[in-house]
């Protein structure tokens, strides 16, 4: 590490040294050098296109309520990289983060001396997670896939308690395939021999691919769809719902979100918790109480999060996610009898053309602000501006940075409108950083 270079600076430079990710066989060699920490851990492995992080957050909250010490590894982060590593729902300390960083840096240097390549950015963080959770002596690890599943770094784990596959739709098509069936095949690659899998069964073509893989792996599978829950009411940005468990048990809970998609994510988490076996020793009513408490306590930033009265952040960043965002946002507008203002940005390798068309068709727009995000992948403001210009009939304003765009929209905010920010998790991170700097959180 160069003189006075911080851990985050070192991590940010990794892409310059590593042109491709290592194979799972090589990743296994790194873990063997670490003493195979994952082999001693109870792990729930979560893949999918949309909803992975939310399912992880529900699982984390449920098992914390049940008295387990939980380590959670998710991505991406919004403001700082430590957000990816949580122990008992809290971001790891700077000292623990630094200690594991130094451990993995030394590991990388030893392995490179043996002829191996430097780990990729995500691989490095994965090794840090394994080290952090081992040193923290957690009872359970909630492990989110980075990209895809079959070839993802996290898929080096051999025997999770249960695999979970959330909703599957088109995203990262340059890596995972240009049809939902091809993408589902990649996600289903996390299914292990005779290890149970819980999956979102709302799309028949996706379900067929996952079922086939489960049968091939002799893995018990639990297909889960919207028929397995019933919404009984909604108030104060929450849904009241009844869920059907894998054995027909009925669970009642409050989901602390105005987004119905979180009800489906909660159901997946509930069934994964059942299948994991970690609640089996509890008296049934106590287990139900822990699930109710866990669901009510679940927090997951930038997923239809109301950060200020009438100001919502949603990290929807692909057409499937935007469809759910629009459904929720338009419903909020209808219930509150308001119109929508929108702050939008996207990265250039996402299908923002379809995202904008979905927004234009479904959201009662009054004004749109588009901005560039501080990333090499950020789409130019002019390109997004022109896409909206062709799709909507309202005022559109372009900005070169998120801070100017946000304060413009906040300045123009009034009681007749709701402000929604969507299109990129990078944008959500920048907005949250602006709010933090200015004392809004």
JOWO-V696895 format. One record per residue. SS is DSSP state (2 for helix, 1 for strand, 0 for the rest). OMEGA is omega as a letter, one per 30 degrees, with the letter a starting at -180 (none if undefined). D_FIRST is the distance of its C-alpha to the first C-alpha in Angstrom with 2 decimals. Layout:
# JOWO-V696895
[[SS	OMEGA	D_FIRST] [SS	OMEGA	D_FIRST]]
This chain:
# JOWO-V696895
[[0	a	0.00] [0	a	3.77] [0	l	6.55] [0	l	7.93] [0	a	6.22] [0	l	8.20] [2	a	8.58] [2	l	11.19] [2	l	9.48] [2	a	7.00] [2	a	10.36] [2	a	12.29] [2	a	10.69] [2	a	11.54] [2	l	15.13] [2	a	14.34] [2	a	13.27] [0	a	15.91] [0	l	19.48] [0	l	21.28] [0	a	21.15] [0	l	21.78] [0	l	25.27] [2	l	26.37] [2	l	26.96] [2	l	23.35] [2	l	22.24] [2	l	24.81] [2	l	23.27] [2	l	19.93] [2	l	22.09] [2	l	24.11] [2	l	21.12] [0	a	20.58] [0	l	24.29] [0	a	25.69] [2	a	25.20] [2	a	27.04] [2	l	30.09] [2	a	30.84] [0	l	30.62] [0	a	33.41] [1	l	32.19] [1	a	33.91] [1	a	32.57] [1	l	33.25] [1	l	33.47] [0	l	35.46] [0	l	35.43] [1	l	36.23] [0	a	36.33] [2	a	33.58] [2	l	31.77] [2	l	35.13] [2	l	36.32] [2	a	33.16] [2	l	33.82] [2	a	37.47] [2	l	36.65] [2	a	34.17] [2	l	36.82] [2	a	39.62] [2	l	37.95] [2	l	36.78] [2	a	40.45] [0	l	41.49] [0	l	39.48] [0	l	36.58] [0	a	32.98] [1	l	31.24] [1	a	27.70] [1	l	27.39] [1	a	24.81] [0	l	25.68] [0	f	24.52] [0	l	23.95] [0	a	23.00] [0	a	24.91] [0	a	22.88] [0	a	19.69] [2	a	17.97] [2	l	18.99] [2	a	22.53] [2	a	22.12] [1	l	22.13] [1	l	25.31] [1	a	26.97] [0	l	30.64] [0	a	30.37] [1	l	27.77] [1	a	24.21] [0	a	21.93] [0	l	20.85] [2	a	17.57] [2	l	17.19] [2	l	18.08] [2	a	15.79] [2	a	12.76] [2	l	14.11] [2	l	14.57] [2	a	11.22] [2	l	9.78] [2	a	12.82] [2	l	12.40] [2	l	8.84] [2	l	10.42] [2	a	13.46] [2	a	12.06] [2	l	10.86] [2	a	14.37] [2	l	16.14] [2	l	14.80] [2	l	16.05] [0	l	19.30] [0	l	19.52] [0	l	18.54] [0	l	16.77] [0	l	13.56] [0	l	14.99] [0	l	16.18] [2	a	15.32] [2	l	18.39] [2	a	18.00] [2	a	14.63] [2	l	16.49] [2	l	19.51] [2	l	17.86] [2	l	16.58] [2	l	20.20] [2	l	21.66] [2	a	19.63] [2	a	20.42] [2	l	24.05] [2	a	24.51] [2	l	23.28] [2	l	25.48] [0	a	28.38] [0	l	29.66] [0	a	33.10] [1	l	32.45] [1	l	29.72] [1	a	30.53] [1	l	28.46] [1	l	28.62] [0	l	28.34] [0	a	25.88] [0	l	28.07] [0	a	31.41] [0	a	31.72] [0	a	32.77] [0	a	29.55] [0	l	27.21] [2	a	24.25] [2	a	26.03] [2	l	29.12] [2	l	27.80] [0	a	29.38] [0	a	32.75] [0	l	35.10] [0	l	34.68] [0	a	37.57] [1	l	38.43] [1	l	37.17] [1	l	37.79] [1	a	38.21] [0	a	38.79] [1	a	40.54] [0	l	39.90] [0	a	40.35] [0	l	39.14] [0	a	35.46] [0	a	32.69] [2	l	35.63] [2	l	33.68] [2	a	31.87] [2	a	34.42] [0	a	37.78] [0	l	40.32] [0	l	42.65] [2	l	42.37] [2	l	43.62] [2	l	40.77] [2	l	38.23] [2	l	40.06] [2	l	39.78] [2	l	35.98] [2	a	35.95] [2	l	38.48] [2	l	36.13] [2	a	34.73] [0	a	38.18] [0	a	38.19] [0	l	41.16] [0	l	43.57] [0	a	41.06] [0	l	42.72] [1	l	41.68] [1	a	42.61] [1	l	42.62] [1	a	43.85] [0	a	47.16] [0	l	48.25] [0	a	48.06] [2	a	50.34] [2	l	48.68] [2	a	45.30] [2	a	46.97] [2	l	48.67] [2	a	45.41] [2	l	43.83] [2	a	47.06] [2	l	47.29] [2	l	43.82] [2	l	44.63] [2	l	47.87] [2	a	46.23] [0	a	43.82] [0	a	46.69] [0	l	44.77] [0	a	46.89] [1	a	46.42] [1	a	47.23] [1	a	47.93] [1	a	47.64] [0	a	49.10] [2	l	50.61] [2	a	53.84] [2	l	52.14] [1	l	51.87] [1	l	54.30] [1	a	53.53] [1	l	56.09] [1	l	55.20] [1	l	52.68] [1	l	52.26] [0	l	49.71] [0	l	47.02] [1	l	47.51] [1	l	49.24] [1	a	51.51] [1	l	51.63] [1	a	53.06] [1	l	51.12] [1	l	52.56] [0	a	50.62] [0	l	50.63] [0	l	53.77] [0	l	55.57] [0	l	54.66] [1	l	54.58] [1	l	51.79] [1	a	52.19] [1	l	49.22] [1	l	48.07] [1	a	45.16] [0	a	43.52] [0	l	43.08] [0	a	45.45] [0	a	44.21] [0	l	46.38] [2	l	43.60] [2	l	42.09] [2	l	45.31] [2	l	44.71] [2	l	41.11] [2	l	42.46] [2	l	44.99] [2	l	42.40] [2	l	40.45] [2	a	43.72] [2	l	44.70] [2	l	41.29] [2	l	41.59] [2	a	45.09] [2	a	44.14] [2	a	41.18] [0	a	43.73] [0	l	41.83] [0	a	44.71] [0	a	47.52] [0	a	48.19] [0	l	48.85] [0	a	52.36] [2	a	52.65] [2	l	53.32] [2	l	50.38] [2	l	48.08] [2	l	49.48] [2	l	48.89] [2	l	45.20] [2	l	44.86] [2	a	46.71] [2	a	44.58] [2	l	41.35] [2	a	42.39] [2	a	43.49] [2	a	40.20] [0	l	38.02] [0	l	35.78] [0	a	33.66] [0	l	32.49] [0	l	33.50] [0	a	36.12] [0	a	39.29] [1	l	37.98] [1	a	40.25] [1	l	37.87] [1	l	40.76] [0	l	44.48] [0	a	45.20] [1	a	41.61] [1	l	40.02] [1	l	36.62] [0	a	36.58] [0	l	33.67] [0	a	36.11] [0	l	34.53] [0	a	36.82] [2	l	40.62] [2	l	41.14] [2	l	39.18] [2	l	40.93] [2	l	44.31] [2	l	43.69] [2	a	42.37] [2	l	45.50] [2	a	47.75] [2	a	46.37] [2	a	46.20] [2	l	49.72] [2	l	51.06] [2	l	49.58] [2	a	51.23] [2	a	54.52] [2	a	54.51] [2	l	53.64] [0	l	55.85] [0	l	53.20] [1	a	51.75] [1	l	48.12] [1	a	45.72] [1	l	42.59] [1	a	39.11] [1	l	37.57] [0	a	34.63] [0	l	33.26] [1	a	30.65] [0	a	32.09] [0	l	31.83] [0	a	34.00] [0	a	37.79] [2	l	38.34] [2	l	41.74] [2	l	43.21] [2	a	41.42] [2	l	43.16] [2	l	46.48] [2	l	46.31] [2	a	45.61] [2	a	48.45] [2	a	50.89] [2	a	50.27] [0	l	49.15] [0	a	51.68] [1	l	49.65] [1	l	50.56] [1	l	47.55] [1	l	44.25] [1	l	41.13] [1	a	38.55] [1	l	35.12] [0	l	32.00] [0	a	28.82] [0	a	25.46] [0	l	24.23] [0	l	24.54] [0	a	26.75] [1	l	29.00] [0	l	32.63] [0	a	34.19] [2	a	36.44] [2	a	39.39] [2	l	39.33] [2	l	39.41] [2	a	41.96] [2	l	44.31] [2	l	44.04] [2	a	45.17] [2	l	47.76] [2	a	49.42] [2	a	49.26] [0	l	50.24] [0	l	52.93] [0	a	51.31] [1	l	49.37] [1	l	45.87] [1	a	43.41] [1	a	40.17] [1	l	37.03] [0	l	33.75] [0	a	31.72] [2	a	32.15] [2	l	32.66] [2	a	35.65] [2	a	37.07] [2	a	36.85] [2	l	38.49] [2	a	41.14] [2	l	42.05] [2	l	41.99] [2	a	44.20] [0	a	46.65] [0	l	46.64] [0	a	50.05] [0	a	51.94] [0	a	53.22] [1	l	49.89] [1	l	46.84] [1	l	43.44] [1	l	41.36] [1	a	37.80] [1	l	36.87] [0	a	35.49] [0	l	31.75] [2	l	29.40] [2	l	27.05] [2	l	30.04] [2	l	30.56] [2	l	27.03] [2	l	27.57] [2	l	31.00] [2	l	29.85] [2	l	27.22] [2	l	30.06] [2	l	32.38] [2	a	29.95] [2	a	29.33] [0	l	33.08] [0	a	34.03] [0	a	35.64] [0	none	34.04]]
